[in-house]
Amino acid sequence: MGFIVEFWDYMRVRKKFWLLPVFMVMILVGGLLVLTKGSAVAPFIYTLF
């Protein structure tokens, strides 16, 4: 949780709010790959990338 607070403070102080969508997409793609690993849906997910 400390990383999220530090990341938010960095964005707020340095006015780098464009990093938020990049960070969120990285989290979503990573979570999608972790959740579908070894499942029957995995081949369909991998074709998207």
KOLTORVEX-574757 format. One record per atom (N, C-alpha, C, O, CB): x, y, z. Coordinates in steps of 0.02 Angstrom, whole numbers, plus 50000, padded with zeros to 5 digits. Glycine has a CB too. Example, Ala and Ser with C-alpha at 12.3 -4.5 7.8 and 13.67 -1.06 7.14 Angstrom:
REM residues 2
NODE     X     Y     Z
NODE 50660 49716 50390
NODE 50615 49775 50390
NODE 50660 49835 50390
NODE 50712 49834 50423
NODE 50565 49776 50452
NODE 50642 49888 50354
NODE 50684 49947 50357
NODE 50645 50002 50394
NODE 50670 50057 50402
NODE 50704 49970 50286
This chain:
REM residues 49
NODE     X     Y     Z
NODE 50041 49940 50000
NODE 50000 50000 50000
NODE 50043 50063 50000
NODE 50022 50115 49975
NODE 49953 50000 50060
NODE 50102 50058 50027
NODE 50147 50115 50030
NODE 50169 50138 49961
NODE 50179 50198 49949
NODE 50208 50099 50072
NODE 50177 50090 49915
NODE 50197 50107 49847
NODE 50144 50150 49813
NODE 50160 50198 49778
NODE 50210 50044 49805
NODE 50081 50134 49823
NODE 50026 50172 49793
NODE 50025 50243 49818
NODE 50014 50290 49780
NODE 49959 50137 49806
NODE 50035 50252 49883
NODE 50036 50319 49913
NODE 50095 50359 49886
NODE 50087 50418 49869
NODE 50039 50315 49990
NODE 50153 50328 49883
NODE 50212 50363 49857
NODE 50203 50380 49783
NODE 50222 50435 49761
NODE 50275 50321 49867
NODE 50174 50334 49744
NODE 50163 50346 49674
NODE 50114 50404 49664
NODE 50125 50447 49621
NODE 50136 50283 49639
NODE 50061 50406 49704
NODE 50012 50461 49699
NODE 50045 50527 49718
NODE 50033 50577 49684
NODE 49952 50447 49745
NODE 50085 50529 49771
NODE 50119 50590 49790
NODE 50167 50614 49736
NODE 50172 50674 49722
NODE 50158 50579 49856
NODE 50202 50567 49704
NODE 50247 50585 49649
NODE 50209 50617 49592
NODE 50229 50669 49566
NODE 50285 50522 49624
NODE 50152 50587 49573
NODE 50113 50614 49518
NODE 50084 50683 49536
NODE 50083 50728 49494
NODE 50056 50567 49499
NODE 50062 50690 49597
NODE 50031 50753 49618
NODE 50083 50810 49620
NODE 50069 50865 49598
NODE 49998 50745 49686
NODE 50142 50796 49648
NODE 50193 50848 49655
NODE 50223 50866 49588
NODE 50233 50925 49573
NODE 50248 50824 49704
NODE 50238 50817 49547
NODE 50272 50830 49483
NODE 50224 50840 49425
NODE 50247 50850 49368
NODE 50318 50772 49468
NODE 50159 50839 49437
NODE 50107 50850 49385
NODE 50114 50799 49328
NODE 50111 50818 49269
NODE 50112 50922 49358
NODE 50124 50737 49345
NODE 50131 50684 49295
NODE 50071 50638 49297
NODE 50078 50577 49306
NODE 50197 50644 49306
NODE 50012 50666 49289
NODE 49951 50627 49293
NODE 49941 50581 49232
NODE 49899 50536 49234
NODE 49891 50672 49300
NODE 49979 50592 49179
NODE 49974 50549 49121
NODE 50000 50479 49137
NODE 49987 50432 49099
NODE 50013 50579 49062
NODE 50038 50471 49192
NODE 50063 50405 49210
NODE 50009 50360 49237
NODE 50016 50298 49235
NODE 50118 50413 49262
NODE 49954 50388 49263
NODE 49902 50348 49293
NODE 49870 50299 49243
NODE 49864 50240 49260
NODE 49848 50393 49322
NODE 49849 50320 49183
NODE 49821 50270 49137
NODE 49871 50217 49116
NODE 49853 50158 49107
NODE 49794 50305 49075
NODE 49934 50236 49108
NODE 49985 50187 49089
NODE 49992 50135 49145
NODE 49996 50075 49131
NODE 50053 50222 49076
NODE 49995 50157 49206
NODE 50001 50113 49264
NODE 49941 50067 49270
NODE 49948 50008 49284
NODE 50010 50154 49328
NODE 49881 50094 49259
NODE 49820 50054 49265
NODE 49817 50000 49210
NODE 49796 49944 49224
NODE 49758 50100 49261
NODE 49836 50017 49149
NODE 49836 49968 49095
NODE 49886 49912 49110
NODE 49872 49854 49097
NODE 49852 50001 49027
NODE 49945 49930 49136
NODE 49994 49879 49154
NODE 49967 49832 49207
NODE 49978 49772 49204
NODE 50058 49912 49178
NODE 49932 49860 49257
NODE 49903 49818 49310
NODE 49849 49772 49282
NODE 49847 49713 49298
NODE 49873 49863 49366
NODE 49806 49799 49239
NODE 49752 49759 49210
NODE 49778 49703 49166
NODE 49755 49646 49171
NODE 49704 49803 49171
NODE 49826 49718 49123
NODE 49853 49666 49079
NODE 49890 49613 49120
NODE 49884 49553 49107
NODE 49901 49698 49027
NODE 49929 49635 49169
NODE 49964 49587 49212
NODE 49916 49543 49250
NODE 49926 49483 49256
NODE 50009 49623 49260
NODE 49863 49572 49278
NODE 49813 49533 49313
NODE 49777 49485 49268
NODE 49763 49428 49288
NODE 49763 49578 49347
NODE 49762 49506 49207
NODE 49729 49463 49159
NODE 49773 49403 49141
NODE 49748 49347 49138
NODE 49711 49502 49096
NODE 49836 49415 49131
NODE 49882 49360 49115
NODE 49891 49313 49173
NODE 49896 49252 49163
NODE 49949 49388 49094
NODE 49893 49338 49234
NODE 49900 49295 49293
NODE 49837 49254 49304
NODE 49842 49194 49319
NODE 49916 49337 49355
NODE 49779 49284 49296
NODE 49717 49249 49309
NODE 49702 49196 49256
NODE 49670 49146 49271
NODE 49660 49297 49312
NODE 49724 49206 49194
NODE 49707 49159 49141
NODE 49762 49106 49130
NODE 49754 49063 49088
NODE 49695 49195 49077
NODE 49815 49110 49168
NODE 49869 49061 49158
NODE 49844 48991 49177
NODE 49819 48980 49232
NODE 49931 49081 49201
NODE 49851 48947 49131
NODE 49832 48877 49143
NODE 49758 48864 49134
NODE 49735 48808 49148
NODE 49852 48859 49212
NODE 49720 48911 49112
NODE 49648 48899 49104
NODE 49632 48886 49030
NODE 49675 48892 48987
NODE 49607 48959 49130
NODE 49570 48869 49017
NODE 49548 48856 48948
NODE 49542 48920 48908
NODE 49539 48918 48847
NODE 49482 48818 48949
NODE 49539 48977 48941
NODE 49532 49041 48907
NODE 49599 49068 48884
NODE 49601 49114 48842
NODE 49498 49091 48953
NODE 49654 49042 48909
NODE 49720 49069 48896
NODE 49736 49075 48821
NODE 49762 49127 48801
NODE 49772 49026 48929
NODE 49723 49025 48779
NODE 49740 49033 48708
NODE 49704 49092 48675
NODE 49732 49124 48630
NODE 49724 48969 48670
NODE 49644 49106 48697
NODE 49607 49162 48668
NODE 49634 49229 48691
NODE 49634 49277 48653
NODE 49533 49156 48685
NODE 49657 49232 48753
NODE 49686 49293 48780
NODE 49753 49308 48746
NODE 49767 49365 48729
NODE 49695 49288 48856
NODE 49794 49256 48736
NODE 49860 49266 48707
NODE 49856 49290 48634
NODE 49902 49323 48610
NODE 49900 49202 48711
NODE 49802 49274 48599
NODE 49796 49298 48531
NODE 49784 49372 48528
NODE 49796 49403 48476
NODE 49740 49261 48496
NODE 49760 49402 48582
NODE 49750 49474 48583
NODE 49816 49512 48584
NODE 49819 49569 48561
NODE 49709 49494 48644
NODE 49868 49481 48609
NODE 49932 49514 48615
NODE 49979 49484 48565
NODE 50037 49505 48561
NODE 49961 49508 48685
